[in-house]
Structure formats: structure tokens, C-alpha cells
Amino acid sequence: MVVKVYGSDYASAKRVMVCLAEKNIQYELIPVDITKGENKDPVYLKLQPFGSTPVIQDGDYTLYESRAIIRYYAEKYKSQGTELFGKTIEERGLVEQWLEVEAHNFQPPLYTMVIQILFSSKMGFTPDQNLIQECEEKLAKVLDIYEERLSTSKYLAGDFFSLADLSHLPFTQYLVGKCEKEYMIKNRKHVSAWWDDISNRPSWKKIRELPLYK
Ligand SMILES: N[C@@H](CCC(=O)N[C@@H](CS)C(=O)NCC(=O)O)C(=O)O
């Protein structure tokens, strides 16, 4: 059965799509255009009552929150495609730790920067340069900790690619691309090598080049 991914051409749906690609799971993207308010449609709100994307439907099973979805598929198809949780319970613990770091330390300042730099005009407000600067400083401190970690292991959770690395792909792509802040990655030798490695995985190259429905 083909998994249905309801989402838009934004980062959180791509987090799910790249996970499905690593696991060789077929999916169909059902466009939900948030710029047209389709995520607030009563029919969509029955699937995701908070009105954000993505949501998956796998048969009669429905799940939202991108990180919950990727954890679900990494566990459900443990032995199919790339092993994304590591092999031991200790490795799993480290994958979970870095997934939490991504969600609570890395993503918040970067998310604010992305909204301010890329989406402010669409959303009808002027970017706040002080806020962007503040977020950049916060993110730089987080990346300094990544630099230290990645000087002793190839990937975040150890010497294996995992869900923790994967979860960083969509928003870091905004940072190095449309936000024009690639120097934040390139100026850190180990972070830069890590980014070159994970962003060149065939799964991510496929997702980031998708025209989706734009
Ligand atoms: N914690 C949620 C966040 C999802 C999220 O922020 N989605 C954005 C697109 S990247 C969205 O749908 N925004 C519209 C809205 O929430 O109203 C997840 O990881 O799934």
C-alpha cells in the first residue's frame, strides 16, 4: 500500500519524504498549499487539528508531527532500507538524544531566521534584522557544539548515518541555500564535512530537486 503524505513544498514534509526514501517506502504526495490556507480547511483539520503539515495516512492509520512520523517508519521498517536507529540500545539512545537536540536547540533559531528571511514578505511583515542577528548568534553556539561532536565521530550519533542526521536536512538546506548563510556551515571544518556527506545522499538529492507542485 502506498503511503499518503499530505504536505506542502516546505521543510517538515521533506523530513518525512527523505525518511521514506531512505527506507524504500513508496509514497504519494497529496498537496496541501498552506499559502492558500488549505491546511485550515475543515476536511484537513480532521486529519491534523492544529492545521500544520505534514500528515501521513498509511492504510487506516493517520499520524502527524514530522519527527513522530520518521520515528514510526524507522521502527516499523527497521530491517528495510537504511538502518536509521543504530544497532544497539546505546546507539538508539544517542540517536534519540541528537533528534531532541535538533528539535529543541538547532531548529528554533533557524526556524525563526527562515521565517524572517524567506517568508516575511509573503506573510506581510518587514524582517527584523536584530532578531535575525540574535538567532544567528544562538545557532552559531549550537553549531560550535556540533563541531566538537563531529570532530570525534563522523555522524551525530556515532559512526553511522541515522535519523538524527536526516532530521537536519531540510532546514540546513534553507540555511546554506536561500538564506545565503552557507558560511555558518563552511567555516566549521567538521560540520562542513558532515553536511557535504549527508546532503549528497541520493535520497536527499532526489527530494531537494523535486519540483513538487510549484
Ligand atoms: N512540529 C511540526 C511543525 C510542522 C510545521 O511547522 N509545518 C509548517 C510547514 S514547514 C506548516 O505547515 N505551517 C503552517 C501552519 O502551521 O499553520 C512538525 O514537525 O510536523
The ligand as an ORCA input file, in Angstrom:
! r2SCAN-3c Opt
* xyz 0 1
  N       6.165     20.274     14.617
  C       5.560     20.196     13.299
  C       5.805     21.503     12.588
  C       5.303     21.473     11.191
  C       5.378     22.825     10.514
  O       5.900     23.816     11.043
  N       4.847     22.840      9.302
  C       4.762     24.060      8.538
  C       5.388     23.867      7.180
  S       7.145     23.569      7.332
  C       3.289     24.373      8.357
  O       2.512     23.516      7.974
  N       2.914     25.611      8.694
  C       1.564     26.065      8.596
  C       0.880     26.146      9.925
  O       1.377     25.514     10.899
  O      -0.136     26.807     10.000
  C       6.169     19.013     12.527
  O       7.376     18.782     12.695
  O       5.444     18.333     11.809
*
